[in-house]
Amino acid sequence: MIAYDTPGVTDQYEYSVKGFSPINERDGDSAIMDYRKEFVVKPGTKVKLSKYDPDETLGHHKGPKLDEKLAKLQSKLDSLQYLMYAERKHALLVVFQAIDAGGKDGTIRHVMSGVNPEGCTVTSFKVPSAEELAHDFLWRIHKAMPVVGDIGIFNRSHYEDVLVARVHNLVPKEVWSARYDEINAFEKLMTENRVTIVKFYLHISKDEQKKRFIERIDDVDKRWKISIADFTERKYWDDYISAYEHAISRCSTSGAPWYIIPANKKWFRNLAVSHILVETLEALKMKFPKPAVDIRDLKWK
């Protein structure tokens, strides 16, 4: 028997994953829920964000029971990352997009807190540099893609080039409108080369954004986050919502789906994202590779 020091990882010689049934079957819920099915945007859907309730919690309530569920999910995610690193047949790209104050940083901090940082890279895409602007808009994205065995997290992403670029007319309409097909082609190329892609839109209301801005002003430890841009960009709320609706509608594919996550309640946001990541990795049916040596031939001196 081979013993591993990572919780949830099998110790069988066959190096298969034992007991990795969906976590919903073991967390005490009366009904098994498929969070991917619940929140995915099916290809061809014409998205209207006004039809999605940012306060949705699917009947869950904040408290000790939920904290226990989140802890189990974090442990499971850690075990699945370890398995993916060992197998080295897949990479996982996680894209986070949201309106300002939508919770991208907080989601990454809470959901990924149990993951081994050696196998996880977070890339935050800011205003393009002069070098990046001298290349096509996907150049800097391709450079940041995760290698097999690793998780890559994008805090903002290539979608900024059909969001900010569209809202502020940074490029002509014929340029940004062509980018949807270019993004789909790029993501298809990535999925055909062993990268599993999940994309999260963290959906908050305009009132919730205002509330979070006020909290930043009132909290001394959060004031550093406030910028003039937060308030000037808020004037373009409707334009950004329209841009997001179009981007999600055009670019949610079977190979690289978008998930619209109700995010007014931070605790539920973390629960939903955690479930979807665990379900996505479990669906890969990963197995540990066999050892390079015959364990039975090893002799201790």
C-alpha positions as YAML, in Angstrom:
chain: A
units: angstrom
residues:
- id: 1
  name: MET
  ca: [0.00, 0.00, 0.00]
- id: 2
  name: ILE
  ca: [1.29, 3.48, -0.90]
- id: 3
  name: ALA
  ca: [0.50, 6.21, 1.61]
- id: 4
  name: TYR
  ca: [-0.05, 9.82, 0.59]
- id: 5
  name: ASP
  ca: [0.02, 12.83, 2.89]
- id: 6
  name: THR
  ca: [-2.75, 14.69, 1.09]
- id: 7
  name: PRO
  ca: [-6.30, 14.27, 2.49]
- id: 8
  name: GLY
  ca: [-8.72, 12.60, 0.11]
- id: 9
  name: VAL
  ca: [-6.01, 10.96, -1.99]
- id: 10
  name: THR
  ca: [-6.26, 7.20, -2.32]
- id: 11
  name: ASP
  ca: [-3.47, 4.97, -1.03]
- id: 12
  name: GLN
  ca: [-4.22, 2.06, -3.36]
- id: 13
  name: TYR
  ca: [-1.45, 0.64, -5.49]
- id: 14
  name: GLU
  ca: [-3.58, 1.04, -8.61]
- id: 15
  name: TYR
  ca: [-3.25, 4.82, -8.24]
- id: 16
  name: SER
  ca: [-6.92, 5.41, -8.97]
- id: 17
  name: VAL
  ca: [-9.11, 7.89, -7.15]
- id: 18
  name: LYS
  ca: [-11.19, 6.16, -4.50]
- id: 19
  name: GLY
  ca: [-14.25, 7.76, -3.00]
- id: 20
  name: PHE
  ca: [-14.23, 10.84, -5.22]
- id: 21
  name: SER
  ca: [-18.00, 10.84, -5.63]
- id: 22
  name: PRO
  ca: [-19.49, 14.32, -6.03]
- id: 23
  name: ILE
  ca: [-19.17, 16.17, -2.75]
- id: 24
  name: ASN
  ca: [-22.91, 16.94, -2.75]
- id: 25
  name: GLU
  ca: [-23.56, 13.29, -1.94]
- id: 26
  name: ARG
  ca: [-21.66, 13.55, 1.31]
- id: 27
  name: ASP
  ca: [-22.29, 17.03, 2.68]
- id: 28
  name: GLY
  ca: [-25.69, 16.40, 4.24]
- id: 29
  name: ASP
  ca: [-27.82, 18.08, 1.58]
- id: 30
  name: SER
  ca: [-31.20, 16.42, 1.12]
- id: 31
  name: ALA
  ca: [-30.89, 16.70, -2.65]
- id: 32
  name: ILE
  ca: [-27.90, 16.37, -4.93]
- id: 33
  name: MET
  ca: [-27.33, 19.62, -6.78]
- id: 34
  name: ASP
  ca: [-25.26, 20.09, -9.90]
- id: 35
  name: TYR
  ca: [-23.92, 23.62, -9.55]
- id: 36
  name: ARG
  ca: [-22.48, 23.60, -13.04]
- id: 37
  name: LYS
  ca: [-25.88, 22.85, -14.52]
- id: 38
  name: GLU
  ca: [-27.52, 25.42, -12.24]
- id: 39
  name: PHE
  ca: [-25.36, 28.39, -13.24]
- id: 40
  name: VAL
  ca: [-23.93, 27.60, -16.68]
- id: 41
  name: VAL
  ca: [-24.87, 29.74, -19.66]
- id: 42
  name: LYS
  ca: [-25.81, 27.26, -22.35]
- id: 43
  name: PRO
  ca: [-24.32, 27.95, -25.81]
- id: 44
  name: GLY
  ca: [-26.64, 30.09, -27.88]
- id: 45
  name: THR
  ca: [-28.35, 31.71, -24.88]
- id: 46
  name: LYS
  ca: [-29.11, 35.40, -25.26]
- id: 47
  name: VAL
  ca: [-28.20, 36.68, -21.82]
- id: 48
  name: LYS
  ca: [-30.17, 39.40, -20.02]
- id: 49
  name: LEU
  ca: [-28.54, 39.96, -16.65]
- id: 50
  name: SER
  ca: [-31.72, 41.56, -15.28]
- id: 51
  name: LYS
  ca: [-33.23, 38.06, -15.31]
- id: 52
  name: TYR
  ca: [-30.53, 36.73, -12.96]
- id: 53
  name: ASP
  ca: [-31.02, 37.43, -9.25]
- id: 54
  name: PRO
  ca: [-27.70, 38.50, -7.64]
- id: 55
  name: ASP
  ca: [-29.18, 37.69, -4.20]
- id: 56
  name: GLU
  ca: [-29.92, 34.03, -5.07]
- id: 57
  name: THR
  ca: [-28.64, 31.50, -2.50]
- id: 58
  name: LEU
  ca: [-30.54, 28.33, -3.55]
- id: 59
  name: GLY
  ca: [-31.93, 28.02, -0.05]
- id: 60
  name: HIS
  ca: [-28.54, 28.05, 1.69]
- id: 61
  name: HIS
  ca: [-27.96, 30.11, 4.81]
- id: 62
  name: LYS
  ca: [-24.84, 31.60, 6.32]
- id: 63
  name: GLY
  ca: [-23.63, 29.81, 9.45]
- id: 64
  name: PRO
  ca: [-21.56, 26.93, 10.86]
- id: 65
  name: LYS
  ca: [-23.05, 24.33, 8.50]
- id: 66
  name: LEU
  ca: [-22.09, 26.40, 5.47]
- id: 67
  name: ASP
  ca: [-18.60, 26.99, 6.88]
- id: 68
  name: GLU
  ca: [-18.22, 23.21, 7.18]
- id: 69
  name: LYS
  ca: [-19.26, 22.75, 3.55]
- id: 70
  name: LEU
  ca: [-16.74, 25.35, 2.40]
- id: 71
  name: ALA
  ca: [-13.97, 23.67, 4.38]
- id: 72
  name: LYS
  ca: [-14.79, 20.30, 2.77]
- id: 73
  name: LEU
  ca: [-14.75, 21.89, -0.67]
- id: 74
  name: GLN
  ca: [-11.38, 23.54, -0.04]
- id: 75
  name: SER
  ca: [-9.92, 20.23, 1.10]
- id: 76
  name: LYS
  ca: [-11.36, 18.49, -1.96]
- id: 77
  name: LEU
  ca: [-9.99, 21.17, -4.29]
- id: 78
  name: ASP
  ca: [-6.55, 20.76, -2.73]
- id: 79
  name: SER
  ca: [-6.67, 16.99, -3.28]
- id: 80
  name: LEU
  ca: [-7.82, 17.37, -6.88]
- id: 81
  name: GLN
  ca: [-5.07, 19.88, -7.61]
- id: 82
  name: TYR
  ca: [-2.54, 17.42, -6.20]
- id: 83
  name: LEU
  ca: [-3.96, 14.71, -8.45]
- id: 84
  name: MET
  ca: [-3.89, 16.95, -11.52]
- id: 85
  name: TYR
  ca: [-0.26, 17.89, -10.79]
- id: 86
  name: ALA
  ca: [0.68, 14.22, -10.47]
- id: 87
  name: GLU
  ca: [-1.16, 13.07, -13.60]
- id: 88
  name: ARG
  ca: [0.03, 16.00, -15.75]
- id: 89
  name: LYS
  ca: [-2.53, 15.49, -18.47]
- id: 90
  name: HIS
  ca: [-4.64, 18.57, -17.85]
- id: 91
  name: ALA
  ca: [-4.37, 22.24, -16.98]
- id: 92
  name: LEU
  ca: [-7.18, 24.34, -15.52]
- id: 93
  name: LEU
  ca: [-7.80, 27.98, -16.43]
- id: 94
  name: VAL
  ca: [-10.19, 29.90, -14.17]
- id: 95
  name: VAL
  ca: [-11.35, 33.29, -15.45]
- id: 96
  name: PHE
  ca: [-12.93, 35.85, -13.13]
- id: 97
  name: GLN
  ca: [-14.77, 38.89, -14.50]
- id: 98
  name: ALA
  ca: [-17.03, 41.35, -12.69]
- id: 99
  name: ILE
  ca: [-18.10, 44.95, -12.44]
- id: 100
  name: ASP
  ca: [-15.86, 47.03, -10.12]
- id: 101
  name: ALA
  ca: [-16.22, 45.80, -6.51]
- id: 102
  name: GLY
  ca: [-17.74, 42.58, -7.82]
- id: 103
  name: GLY
  ca: [-15.50, 40.45, -5.62]
- id: 104
  name: LYS
  ca: [-12.83, 38.98, -7.89]
- id: 105
  name: ASP
  ca: [-10.01, 39.38, -5.36]
- id: 106
  name: GLY
  ca: [-12.11, 38.11, -2.46]
- id: 107
  name: THR
  ca: [-13.26, 35.05, -4.38]
- id: 108
  name: ILE
  ca: [-9.70, 34.13, -5.33]
- id: 109
  name: ARG
  ca: [-8.49, 34.66, -1.76]
- id: 110
  name: HIS
  ca: [-11.21, 32.54, -0.14]
- id: 111
  name: VAL
  ca: [-11.85, 29.79, -2.68]
- id: 112
  name: MET
  ca: [-8.20, 29.12, -3.49]
- id: 113
  name: SER
  ca: [-6.90, 29.47, 0.07]
- id: 114
  name: GLY
  ca: [-6.28, 25.73, 0.45]
- id: 115
  name: VAL
  ca: [-4.54, 25.22, -2.88]
- id: 116
  name: ASN
  ca: [-0.78, 24.63, -3.05]
- id: 117
  name: PRO
  ca: [0.66, 27.90, -4.41]
- id: 118
  name: GLU
  ca: [3.42, 25.97, -6.22]
- id: 119
  name: GLY
  ca: [0.84, 24.67, -8.69]
- id: 120
  name: CYS
  ca: [-1.25, 27.80, -9.02]
- id: 121
  name: THR
  ca: [-0.58, 31.11, -10.76]
- id: 122
  name: VAL
  ca: [-2.74, 34.26, -10.54]
- id: 123
  name: THR
  ca: [-2.44, 36.80, -13.35]
- id: 124
  name: SER
  ca: [-4.08, 40.22, -13.06]
- id: 125
  name: PHE
  ca: [-4.47, 41.94, -16.39]
- id: 126
  name: LYS
  ca: [-4.11, 45.70, -16.11]
- id: 127
  name: VAL
  ca: [-4.01, 48.39, -18.79]
- id: 128
  name: PRO
  ca: [-1.86, 46.97, -21.62]
- id: 129
  name: SER
  ca: [1.78, 48.04, -21.72]
- id: 130
  name: ALA
  ca: [3.41, 49.55, -24.81]
- id: 131
  name: GLU
  ca: [4.89, 46.16, -25.66]
- id: 132
  name: GLU
  ca: [1.53, 44.42, -25.28]
- id: 133
  name: LEU
  ca: [-0.21, 47.01, -27.45]
- id: 134
  name: ALA
  ca: [2.37, 46.33, -30.17]
- id: 135
  name: HIS
  ca: [1.05, 42.75, -30.41]
- id: 136
  name: ASP
  ca: [-2.39, 41.28, -30.99]
- id: 137
  name: PHE
  ca: [-4.70, 41.48, -27.96]
- id: 138
  name: LEU
  ca: [-4.33, 37.76, -27.19]
- id: 139
  name: TRP
  ca: [-0.53, 37.79, -27.09]
- id: 140
  name: ARG
  ca: [-0.27, 38.55, -23.39]
- id: 141
  name: ILE
  ca: [-3.04, 36.05, -22.65]
- id: 142
  name: HIS
  ca: [-1.30, 33.17, -24.40]
- id: 143
  name: LYS
  ca: [1.87, 33.86, -22.42]
- id: 144
  name: ALA
  ca: [-0.02, 33.49, -19.15]
- id: 145
  name: MET
  ca: [-1.79, 30.20, -19.89]
- id: 146
  name: PRO
  ca: [-1.13, 27.44, -17.33]
- id: 147
  name: VAL
  ca: [1.08, 24.47, -18.11]
- id: 148
  name: VAL
  ca: [-0.29, 20.94, -17.72]
- id: 149
  name: GLY
  ca: [-0.59, 20.03, -14.07]
- id: 150
  name: ASP
  ca: [-1.21, 23.62, -12.97]
- id: 151
  name: ILE
  ca: [-4.12, 25.93, -12.26]
- id: 152
  name: GLY
  ca: [-4.05, 29.37, -13.86]
- id: 153
  name: ILE
  ca: [-6.32, 32.12, -12.53]
- id: 154
  name: PHE
  ca: [-7.10, 35.26, -14.51]
- id: 155
  name: ASN
  ca: [-8.21, 38.28, -12.49]
- id: 156
  name: ARG
  ca: [-9.75, 40.09, -15.45]
- id: 157
  name: SER
  ca: [-8.76, 38.64, -18.80]
- id: 158
  name: HIS
  ca: [-8.90, 38.86, -22.59]
- id: 159
  name: TYR
  ca: [-12.56, 39.80, -22.18]
- id: 160
  name: GLU
  ca: [-11.50, 43.31, -21.18]
- id: 161
  name: ASP
  ca: [-10.86, 43.81, -24.90]
- id: 162
  name: VAL
  ca: [-14.58, 43.43, -25.62]
- id: 163
  name: LEU
  ca: [-15.67, 45.24, -22.46]
- id: 164
  name: VAL
  ca: [-13.57, 48.34, -21.72]
- id: 165
  name: ALA
  ca: [-12.57, 48.63, -25.37]
- id: 166
  name: ARG
  ca: [-16.24, 48.61, -26.36]
- id: 167
  name: VAL
  ca: [-17.58, 50.90, -23.63]
- id: 168
  name: HIS
  ca: [-14.89, 53.55, -24.10]
- id: 169
  name: ASN
  ca: [-14.47, 53.22, -27.88]
- id: 170
  name: LEU
  ca: [-10.78, 52.40, -27.56]
- id: 171
  name: VAL
  ca: [-10.88, 50.68, -30.94]
- id: 172
  name: PRO
  ca: [-13.38, 50.87, -33.82]
- id: 173
  name: LYS
  ca: [-16.52, 48.72, -33.61]
- id: 174
  name: GLU
  ca: [-15.36, 46.52, -36.48]
- id: 175
  name: VAL
  ca: [-12.26, 45.66, -34.41]
- id: 176
  name: TRP
  ca: [-13.86, 44.78, -31.07]
- id: 177
  name: SER
  ca: [-16.83, 43.05, -32.70]
- id: 178
  name: ALA
  ca: [-14.46, 40.69, -34.54]
- id: 179
  name: ARG
  ca: [-12.83, 39.70, -31.26]
- id: 180
  name: TYR
  ca: [-15.67, 37.44, -30.10]
- id: 181
  name: ASP
  ca: [-14.90, 34.92, -32.84]
- id: 182
  name: GLU
  ca: [-11.18, 35.34, -32.21]
- id: 183
  name: ILE
  ca: [-11.68, 34.62, -28.51]
- id: 184
  name: ASN
  ca: [-13.76, 31.54, -29.27]
- id: 185
  name: ALA
  ca: [-11.11, 30.27, -31.69]
- id: 186
  name: PHE
  ca: [-8.35, 30.90, -29.13]
- id: 187
  name: GLU
  ca: [-10.21, 29.14, -26.33]
- id: 188
  name: LYS
  ca: [-10.98, 26.21, -28.63]
- id: 189
  name: LEU
  ca: [-7.28, 25.93, -29.41]
- id: 190
  name: MET
  ca: [-6.50, 25.88, -25.69]
- id: 191
  name: THR
  ca: [-9.11, 23.22, -24.87]
- id: 192
  name: GLU
  ca: [-7.80, 21.06, -27.70]
- id: 193
  name: ASN
  ca: [-4.40, 21.31, -26.03]
- id: 194
  name: ARG
  ca: [-5.39, 19.96, -22.61]
- id: 195
  name: VAL
  ca: [-6.56, 23.19, -20.95]
- id: 196
  name: THR
  ca: [-9.94, 23.01, -19.21]
- id: 197
  name: ILE
  ca: [-11.52, 26.47, -19.09]
- id: 198
  name: VAL
  ca: [-14.16, 27.79, -16.69]
- id: 199
  name: LYS
  ca: [-15.26, 31.43, -16.73]
- id: 200
  name: PHE
  ca: [-17.09, 33.14, -13.88]
- id: 201
  name: TYR
  ca: [-19.06, 36.35, -14.09]
- id: 202
  name: LEU
  ca: [-19.62, 37.52, -10.50]
- id: 203
  name: HIS
  ca: [-23.04, 39.15, -10.68]
- id: 204
  name: ILE
  ca: [-23.78, 42.00, -8.24]
- id: 205
  name: SER
  ca: [-26.42, 44.72, -8.29]
- id: 206
  name: LYS
  ca: [-25.75, 48.44, -8.69]
- id: 207
  name: ASP
  ca: [-26.96, 49.01, -5.12]
- id: 208
  name: GLU
  ca: [-24.55, 46.35, -3.84]
- id: 209
  name: GLN
  ca: [-21.68, 48.04, -5.68]
- id: 210
  name: LYS
  ca: [-22.54, 51.35, -4.01]
- id: 211
  name: LYS
  ca: [-22.70, 49.63, -0.62]
- id: 212
  name: ARG
  ca: [-19.25, 48.12, -1.14]
- id: 213
  name: PHE
  ca: [-17.79, 51.46, -2.23]
- id: 214
  name: ILE
  ca: [-19.15, 53.07, 0.94]
- id: 215
  name: GLU
  ca: [-17.68, 50.25, 3.04]
- id: 216
  name: ARG
  ca: [-14.31, 50.92, 1.46]
- id: 217
  name: ILE
  ca: [-14.53, 54.58, 2.36]
- id: 218
  name: ASP
  ca: [-15.62, 53.85, 5.94]
- id: 219
  name: ASP
  ca: [-13.07, 51.06, 6.56]
- id: 220
  name: VAL
  ca: [-9.56, 52.42, 7.10]
- id: 221
  name: ASP
  ca: [-8.06, 49.11, 5.99]
- id: 222
  name: LYS
  ca: [-9.94, 49.22, 2.67]
- id: 223
  name: ARG
  ca: [-9.56, 52.86, 1.68]
- id: 224
  name: TRP
  ca: [-6.49, 52.07, -0.38]
- id: 225
  name: LYS
  ca: [-8.78, 50.29, -2.85]
- id: 226
  name: ILE
  ca: [-10.75, 53.44, -3.68]
- id: 227
  name: SER
  ca: [-9.90, 55.30, -6.87]
- id: 228
  name: ILE
  ca: [-11.46, 58.05, -8.94]
- id: 229
  name: ALA
  ca: [-11.92, 55.47, -11.70]
- id: 230
  name: ASP
  ca: [-14.37, 53.56, -9.48]
- id: 231
  name: PHE
  ca: [-16.75, 56.49, -9.54]
- id: 232
  name: THR
  ca: [-16.24, 57.57, -13.13]
- id: 233
  name: GLU
  ca: [-16.74, 54.00, -14.39]
- id: 234
  name: ARG
  ca: [-19.96, 53.66, -12.37]
- id: 235
  name: LYS
  ca: [-21.52, 56.20, -14.73]
- id: 236
  name: TYR
  ca: [-21.16, 53.59, -17.48]
- id: 237
  name: TRP
  ca: [-22.98, 50.85, -15.55]
- id: 238
  name: ASP
  ca: [-25.62, 50.21, -18.21]
- id: 239
  name: ASP
  ca: [-23.00, 50.18, -20.98]
- id: 240
  name: TYR
  ca: [-20.89, 47.63, -19.09]
- id: 241
  name: ILE
  ca: [-23.92, 45.43, -18.39]
- id: 242
  name: SER
  ca: [-24.77, 45.47, -22.10]
- id: 243
  name: ALA
  ca: [-21.16, 44.63, -22.99]
- id: 244
  name: TYR
  ca: [-21.09, 41.74, -20.53]
- id: 245
  name: GLU
  ca: [-24.39, 40.39, -21.82]
- id: 246
  name: HIS
  ca: [-23.08, 40.38, -25.36]
- id: 247
  name: ALA
  ca: [-19.70, 38.85, -24.45]
- id: 248
  name: ILE
  ca: [-21.23, 36.06, -22.35]
- id: 249
  name: SER
  ca: [-23.85, 35.33, -25.01]
- id: 250
  name: ARG
  ca: [-21.29, 35.16, -27.80]
- id: 251
  name: CYS
  ca: [-18.55, 33.32, -25.93]
- id: 252
  name: SER
  ca: [-20.17, 30.70, -23.71]
- id: 253
  name: THR
  ca: [-19.30, 27.45, -25.47]
- id: 254
  name: SER
  ca: [-19.43, 23.79, -24.52]
- id: 255
  name: GLY
  ca: [-15.65, 23.73, -24.21]
- id: 256
  name: ALA
  ca: [-15.25, 27.05, -22.38]
- id: 257
  name: PRO
  ca: [-18.52, 27.82, -20.58]
- id: 258
  name: TRP
  ca: [-19.50, 30.96, -18.72]
- id: 259
  name: TYR
  ca: [-21.12, 30.70, -15.30]
- id: 260
  name: ILE
  ca: [-23.17, 33.59, -13.94]
- id: 261
  name: ILE
  ca: [-22.68, 33.52, -10.17]
- id: 262
  name: PRO
  ca: [-25.03, 35.41, -7.82]
- id: 263
  name: ALA
  ca: [-22.49, 37.47, -5.87]
- id: 264
  name: ASN
  ca: [-24.33, 39.93, -3.63]
- id: 265
  name: LYS
  ca: [-23.84, 37.39, -0.83]
- id: 266
  name: LYS
  ca: [-20.11, 36.76, -0.68]
- id: 267
  name: TRP
  ca: [-20.47, 33.51, 1.23]
- id: 268
  name: PHE
  ca: [-22.77, 32.02, -1.40]
- id: 269
  name: ARG
  ca: [-20.51, 33.26, -4.19]
- id: 270
  name: ASN
  ca: [-17.64, 31.34, -2.60]
- id: 271
  name: LEU
  ca: [-19.80, 28.22, -2.18]
- id: 272
  name: ALA
  ca: [-21.00, 28.21, -5.79]
- id: 273
  name: VAL
  ca: [-17.56, 28.83, -7.30]
- id: 274
  name: SER
  ca: [-15.99, 26.15, -5.08]
- id: 275
  name: HIS
  ca: [-18.61, 23.59, -6.08]
- id: 276
  name: ILE
  ca: [-18.18, 24.30, -9.78]
- id: 277
  name: LEU
  ca: [-14.39, 24.00, -9.61]
- id: 278
  name: VAL
  ca: [-14.60, 20.68, -7.73]
- id: 279
  name: GLU
  ca: [-17.25, 19.33, -10.11]
- id: 280
  name: THR
  ca: [-15.16, 20.40, -13.12]
- id: 281
  name: LEU
  ca: [-12.03, 18.65, -11.89]
- id: 282
  name: GLU
  ca: [-13.90, 15.52, -10.80]
- id: 283
  name: ALA
  ca: [-15.37, 15.26, -14.31]
- id: 284
  name: LEU
  ca: [-11.85, 14.87, -15.74]
- id: 285
  name: LYS
  ca: [-11.68, 11.36, -14.22]
- id: 286
  name: MET
  ca: [-8.02, 11.78, -13.37]
- id: 287
  name: LYS
  ca: [-5.82, 8.97, -12.12]
- id: 288
  name: PHE
  ca: [-2.42, 8.83, -10.52]
- id: 289
  name: PRO
  ca: [0.35, 7.59, -12.82]
- id: 290
  name: LYS
  ca: [2.02, 4.32, -12.01]
- id: 291
  name: PRO
  ca: [5.43, 4.65, -10.32]
- id: 292
  name: ALA
  ca: [8.56, 4.62, -12.46]
- id: 293
  name: VAL
  ca: [9.93, 1.78, -10.35]
- id: 294
  name: ASP
  ca: [8.44, -1.44, -9.01]
- id: 295
  name: ILE
  ca: [7.64, -0.62, -5.38]
- id: 296
  name: ARG
  ca: [8.11, -4.27, -4.41]
- id: 297
  name: ASP
  ca: [11.75, -4.16, -5.54]
- id: 298
  name: LEU
  ca: [12.67, -1.29, -3.23]
- id: 299
  name: LYS
  ca: [14.89, -2.32, -0.34]
- id: 300
  name: TRP
  ca: [15.66, -0.16, 2.66]
- id: 301
  name: LYS
  ca: [19.21, -0.14, 3.92]
...
